[in-house]
């Protein structure tokens, strides 16, 4: 491992890419702490502590900070994070499957993809302006804005433009990492925001540690058994996440033989890999985002119509610790796993490509029979992937509720954050591995080149 790390810095181009990526991520982390002018940061921080993450503001801010690369709890210029850009990208991915003009652009190759990327940037600015207006309005109604700035047009203009510019700057940073650095820039920004919270979780574990067992029942202190469980569970969940992320169902592919002159070409046997977790982290992101709004909406109704007990029941039902919330959450993870797979996986197009390249699945006719078989296989393995995602999604909530462990600690035992970190880390390792092997160095995975 040490020799492999040394080899990374022996290659000037790879070394330059890594340092450039780290430099841009450092800029992101510095800008992460630039506060939005006119906002009373101490009042916002105290409000989050008082609500304990269970109120509307606490839930919304925690969800944003989990997978956007921003932090609404501090209301910085990067408060909206990179989520508007991700939302715009997802919207155009879905539109390319239903809008013929966008589908035609996508098939044009690099020029078409650049045009779609340009449309995505414009949509990002529009989403930023809409989200910034709603967020500034919420901060003003909640009393987080200083009295001198409250309701003034200059403050509104400054706050909306600052939040929009922050997200656009993050989008630019991600694109620079894609072009001149190593790894996926947007994913690395989100990963950096999640990993930066890990030291706080470790500090919380140390501060709550109670090895003497002097705390009483119901205390949030962590005894030796809880600390050992947290460590073992973290290692086990990370290992399982890596396993399911890399898991594939390999479909045998046979190439047809071609006779050219006196030579017989083809006839080779290969494999078509189908990922078990084809949807990646997107199903959990969709489900987590949508599950925020019912709690906020019913909480608003309960506060406005407190004499109606049904609204209080619905508010309690959509708290993350409730049984109804967990069941609906799992159901939505399954739904979005199949939905995202149906959008991204095109068995008919894949079957046509196999036929055009002179390949076929043994025992199946090219064309519709092959497409039906691929769709049937993907439907079955998606169930396994969705089951794993559902398990990972509910682990933090179950651990926090049943074992009285703070959510800031249990969130690293599963959920969206862990999946993003593992997926991005694996992608980064594979990219570095490819650069090492290409230059005849042994990579992280032990694949030796010709030295």
Number of C-alpha atoms within 10 A of each C-alpha: 11 7 11 17 11 10 16 19 14 11 14 9 12 18 16 15 17 18 14 17 22 16 14 19 21 14 12 21 18 10 15 21 15 14 16 19 17 17 24 18 19 10 15 21 14 11 18 20 12 12 13 12 16 17 17 19 21 19 20 19 21 18 19 21 23 22 24 24 27 30 23 21 19 23 27 24 26 30 29 25 31 27 22 26 24 16 15 21 19 13 13 18 18 14 14 17 14 11 11 11 11 19 16 12 17 19 11 11 10 11 12 16 15 13 13 19 15 12 14 22 18 12 19 24 18 15 18 25 18 14 17 21 18 13 19 20 15 14 17 18 12 13 14 21 23 15 13 9 15 19 14 10 10 10 18 19 11 14 22 22 16 19 26 27 17 24 25 21 16 25 22 15 19 23 15 18 24 16 12 14 23 22 23 18 25 24 21 24 26 23 24 16 24 22 14 11 15 15 10 13 18 13 12 16 21 13 11 17 17 17 13 8 11 9 13 8 7 8 10 15 22 24 18 13 9 17 18 12 12 20 11 12 17 17 13 13 18 17 13 14 20 16 11 17 20 13 16 16 14 12 15 13 16 18 19 15 13 12 9 8 6 6 7 10 12 13 13 11 14 14 12 13 12 18 19 23 24 23 23 21 19 18 24 27 21 15 21 19 14 13 20 17 15 16 24 19 15 21 23 16 17 20 13 11 13 13 10 12 11 14 20 18 13 18 20 19 18 24 21 20 17 14 14 14 18 21 12 14 22 19 15 21 25 23 14 19 28 21 14 17 18 16 13 14 17 13 20 17 12 15 23 18 15 20 18 11 10 16 22 23 23 14 8 12 13 19 18 14 15 23 19 14 15 20 16 13 13 22 15 11 18 22 16 15 23 27 17 18 27 23 15 21 27 20 19 21 23 19 19 17 16 9 14 16 24 20 17 17 20 23 23 24 26 23 24 22 23 24 26 22 20 17 18 20 17 15 15 16 15 16 14 19 20 16 17 22 17 13 12 14 22 21 24 19 11 12 13 13 13 10 7
